[in-house]
Amino acid sequence: MVHWDHVRVIVCLLYKVARRLLSVSSVLLRGEAAKGAELLVLRHENAVLRRQLAGPGSATSQPTGSGSPPCPR
């Protein structure tokens, strides 16, 4: 008798392997323009995450336009 847990684990592993193979092949077959666009998106996401980590009230998250630090409250 086959336990369903073992079947589920095997199916899950096969799914992950197939997904990884497809993602690797798509990266290898992509053109230079698509790679450049992906880099721009990743850089933007990185900048957004850095601003979120800085938190509210920090000089990097609230630009004042004049280059001076924000006024004390």
trRosetta pair geometry for C-beta under 8 A, 3 or more apart (Angstrom, degrees):
i j d omega theta_ij theta_ji phi_ij phi_ji
2 6 6.4 -115 -174 65 83 120
2 7 6.1 72 149 -49 120 111
3 6 4.8 89 72 3 91 102
3 7 7.3 -164 97 -4 50 86
4 7 5.4 -54 -149 39 43 114
4 8 6.0 46 152 -23 71 105
5 8 5.7 -54 -147 36 30 112
5 9 6.5 31 154 -20 64 105
6 9 5.8 -53 -149 34 32 111
6 10 6.4 31 154 -18 65 106
7 10 5.8 -56 -149 37 31 110
7 11 6.3 28 155 -16 66 108
8 11 5.8 -55 -144 39 30 109
8 12 6.2 32 155 -21 64 109
9 12 5.7 -56 -147 37 29 113
9 13 6.4 28 156 -18 64 106
10 13 5.9 -56 -148 37 30 109
10 14 6.3 29 155 -17 64 107
11 14 5.8 -55 -146 38 31 111
11 15 6.3 35 154 -22 64 107
12 15 5.7 -54 -149 35 29 114
12 16 6.5 26 155 -17 64 106
13 16 5.8 -55 -146 37 32 109
13 17 6.3 30 156 -18 66 107
14 17 5.8 -55 -146 38 30 110
14 18 6.2 29 156 -18 65 108
15 18 5.9 -57 -147 38 28 109
15 19 6.3 27 156 -18 64 108
16 19 5.7 -54 -146 37 30 112
16 20 6.3 31 156 -20 64 107
17 20 5.8 -55 -148 36 30 111
17 21 6.4 29 155 -18 64 106
18 21 5.8 -55 -148 37 31 110
18 22 6.4 27 156 -16 65 108
19 22 5.8 -59 -148 39 30 108
19 23 6.2 26 157 -18 66 108
20 23 5.9 -56 -145 37 29 108
20 24 6.3 29 156 -19 64 106
21 24 5.9 -54 -147 35 29 109
21 25 6.4 25 157 -15 64 108
22 25 5.9 -57 -145 39 31 108
22 26 6.3 30 156 -20 65 107
23 26 5.7 -53 -145 35 32 111
23 27 6.5 33 155 -20 64 104
24 27 5.9 -55 -152 34 31 110
24 28 6.5 27 153 -16 65 108
25 28 5.7 -56 -146 38 34 110
25 29 6.2 19 160 -9 68 113
26 29 6.1 -64 -140 45 29 102
26 30 6.4 49 156 -47 63 100
27 30 5.9 -41 -151 5 30 119
30 34 4.5 -110 -175 83 108 133
30 35 5.8 127 118 -54 120 85
31 34 5.0 97 58 9 75 101
31 35 7.1 -137 102 -4 41 90
32 35 5.5 -56 -149 37 35 113
32 36 6.3 36 154 -20 68 105
33 36 5.7 -54 -149 36 31 112
33 37 6.4 32 153 -19 65 105
34 37 5.7 -52 -146 36 33 111
34 38 6.4 34 154 -20 65 104
35 38 5.7 -53 -149 35 31 111
35 39 6.5 35 151 -21 64 103
36 39 5.6 -52 -151 33 33 113
36 40 6.6 35 151 -19 64 102
37 40 5.7 -51 -152 33 35 113
37 41 6.5 34 151 -18 66 104
38 41 5.7 -53 -149 36 35 111
38 42 6.2 33 154 -17 67 107
39 42 5.7 -56 -145 39 31 109
39 43 6.3 32 156 -20 65 106
40 43 5.8 -55 -148 36 30 110
40 44 6.4 30 154 -19 64 105
41 44 5.7 -56 -151 36 31 111
41 45 6.4 32 152 -18 66 105
42 45 5.6 -50 -145 37 34 112
42 46 6.3 38 153 -23 64 105
43 46 5.5 -52 -149 34 32 115
43 47 6.5 33 152 -20 65 103
44 47 5.7 -53 -150 34 33 111
44 48 6.5 33 152 -19 65 104
45 48 5.7 -54 -149 36 32 112
45 49 6.3 30 154 -17 66 107
46 49 5.9 -56 -147 38 30 109
46 50 6.4 32 154 -21 64 105
47 50 5.7 -53 -148 34 31 112
47 51 6.6 31 154 -18 64 103
48 51 5.8 -56 -153 35 32 109
48 52 6.4 30 151 -18 65 106
49 52 5.5 -53 -147 37 35 112
49 53 6.3 35 154 -20 66 104
50 53 5.7 -53 -147 36 32 111
50 54 6.5 40 151 -28 63 102
50 60 7.6 -68 136 140 98 140
51 54 5.6 -48 -151 26 34 116
51 60 6.6 -142 -115 128 69 97
51 61 5.1 122 -166 -111 83 82
52 55 7.6 41 168 -69 37 42
54 58 4.3 -124 163 65 100 149
54 60 4.7 -113 -137 72 164 113
54 61 4.6 -178 94 -44 121 107
55 58 5.7 91 69 -14 76 116
55 61 6.6 -130 81 -16 30 157
56 61 6.2 -118 -109 107 34 147
56 62 7.4 58 -156 -42 61 117
57 61 7.3 22 39 61 31 123
57 62 7.2 10 -98 0 13 132
57 70 7.7 -135 -162 66 51 155
58 61 4.9 76 61 12 89 103
58 62 7.2 143 72 14 45 89
59 62 7.1 -85 -141 57 24 77
59 69 5.4 -62 -103 -130 127 77
59 70 6.1 -159 -102 -5 70 95
60 63 8.0 0 -161 -67 29 75
62 70 5.9 33 93 -73 121 139
64 67 7.4 -102 68 9 99 17
64 68 5.9 -62 79 63 147 73
64 69 7.6 88 -6 151 143 10
64 70 5.8 177 -62 -88 121 66
